[in-house]
Amino acid sequence: MGAGRSHEPSTGTEPSAAGDAPSAPARASGSRRFPSVTRDTARPEGGGRAAPGDAPAPARQWPLLTVLIAVGFGLLTVATEPFGQAFRVGLVIIGAALVAGAALRWTLPSVGMLAVRSRFTDITTYGVLGVAIVLLALMAQPRPWLNIPFLEDAVHFTVR
C-alpha cells in the first residue's frame, strides 16, 4: 500500500493534486469499467442459475451435474476395470465430459456453477484439458489406439 493513499473511493469533490479543480469521479455512472478499488469478486459471466429459481436445486445446476456425472462414470469405469482396456475407455469418457462442458459453456447463456471465470477462459480450459486427456488415453501403452509418429520420436529423443 502506498503512503498517503486513501482506501476510500474518490467522491469527485476533492481537489486534484495538479490544482484546485475537483477531480473526476472514480466511476462514471454509465461506465462498465471496474472501479480502481474493488470490494468483492465479480460473478463470472453466465454464472446465474441455469433453470428458474422455483426449480429444485439440482435442476438449477444441470450443466455442472451433467459434467460431474459423466466424469464420475468415467472414474468408476477406470476404478472397477470391468473389462480389458477399461482405463482407456474411462479416460475417454472423462475427456469427452470436459469437452462437453466447454460446449455447454459456449452455447448456453447461463450455466450455473459451471461458469468459473470468463467465458473464454472456461471454454479454453475445459476444451484443452478434455482434448489432452482423450489424446493421452488413446496413445497410452500398451497397444495404443492412436499412433502419432512425430510424438513417438519426440519421446524417444527426450528419454534417451
N, C-alpha and C positions, 0 to 999 in steps of 0.2 A: 504494500500500500504506500502510495506516495505521501510525503509530508505535506500538510496543508490542503490535501484533497478531501472534500466533504463526501460523506456517504449518502447524503440526501440529494435527490434529483433537483435539478435547477428549476426554479419557478418562473423564470423569464423576467423577473423584476430586479434581479441583482445586477449591479454594474459589471461590465466586462472588464477584463484585465487591460484592454487597449485604451479604454476611455470611459466616459460617463454614460454612454448609451447602454440601455438594458440589453442583455444577451438574448439570443433566440431560445425558445423553449426547448427542453430536452427531447420532446417528442411532439411532432405536429399532430393535430387531431385526426387528420385523414391519412397519415403516413402508415405504411405497412412495415417500416423498419423497426427493429427491436431497439429499446432504449439502451443507453450505454451501460447502465447498471440494471441487471435483471434480479428479480426477487424469487423466481421459481423456474421450473423447467416447462418449456412449451410442449404441448401434446403433439405427438407425431401426426403428420398428415395422414388421414384415413384411420386414425386411431379411435374413432367413435364406435358405437355399437353396430354390429352387422345385422341386427334384427331390431324391431321396435322394442321400446322399454317395457311393454307389458308381456313380452315373451319370456319364457323361463331362462334362467342364466345360461345353461348350455347352448340353447338355441341362439342366444345373442352373440356367442363366440364360436359359431360353427366353422369359420375358416381355420382358426387355430386348432380346434378339436379335430378337424379332418386331417391336418398335417400330423398332429401328435398321435392320432390313432394309427395312421399309416406307418409312422416311424416305430411305434410300439410293436406293430405287427412284424415289421422287418427285424427288430431286435429279438422278438420272440422266435422268429424263424432261425436266426443265427444261433441263439442260445440253446434251443431244443434240438437242432440239427436232425429233423425228421427224415432226411434223405441226403444222398450224396450231393455235393456242391450247394448245400443249403446256405452256407456262409455267403456264397456269391449271389444267390437269389435274394437273400435278406438284405444285403448291402445295396443291390439294385433297387429294391423297394424303398429303402431309406433315401437313396439319392433321388429317386423319382418323386418321393414325397416332398423333398426340398424344392425340386423344380416346380412341382405343382403349387407349392407355397409362393414361389416367385410369380407364377402365372396368376394366382388369385390376387396377389398384391398389385399386379399390373392392371388387371381387368376390373376389379371391384372398387367402387369409390370408398367404401368403408369396410374394413376387415377386422375390426376389433383389436384384440391384443396381438394379432399377427403383425401389426404395424409397430415397429420398434424405433426406427429412426425415419429419415426421409424416404419417400417412395423409391428414389433412385438407389439409395444405399441398401434398402431391404431387398429390392429386386436383384441387385448385383451380388449381394452376399448370399442370398438363398440360391440363386442360379449358379454362381461359380462353385460353391460348395457342393451342390447337388450334382452338377456335371462331373466334378472331380471325383466324387465318391463313386459314381457309376463307372467312369473310365477306369479307376483303380480296381474296382471289383471285377470288371471284365478282363483286365490284364493280369490279375493275380495268378501266381503259380500254385500248384502245377496245372498243366494243360489249360492255358488261358483261352478264353473265348474270343478275345480280340488281340491281334498281333500287329503292333506298330513298330516296324524295323528301326526307325531312327531313335526311338525311345530305348529300345534294347541296346543299341550301340552306345547311347549316352550313358546308360547304367554300367555297361561293361567297361567303358572308358574311365568312368569315375571310381569304380570299385577295384580296379586292378590291384 
